[in-house]
């Protein structure tokens, strides 16, 4: 009787442990949209198309909501966008327009 119980116990333990070994969690396949979006983002930044870059960063932040790097990049691109707008006013000798733009931005993002 004792021998049958021991054999049954060994058999049950073997089944339980062998069933758990076969199921390994595999990483999900990488999303294909993210690398393309990053390449498009850097292409927009290279062209100094800050408006398009802001849109691409917003889409990347939807994918990765916790990325501090993207948050910093978003602030930098926004600042560059407004500085380019202010520079356009300065080229037209409209210093007041540039100042008003930057004051409005300062109030908006304070």
Secondary structure, 3 states (H helix, E strand, C coil): CHHHHHHHHHHHHHHHHHHHHCCCCCCCCCCHHHHHHHHHHHHHHHCCCHHHHHHHHHHHHHHCCCCHHHHHHHHHHHHHHHHHHHHHHHHCCCHHHHHHHHHHHHHHCC
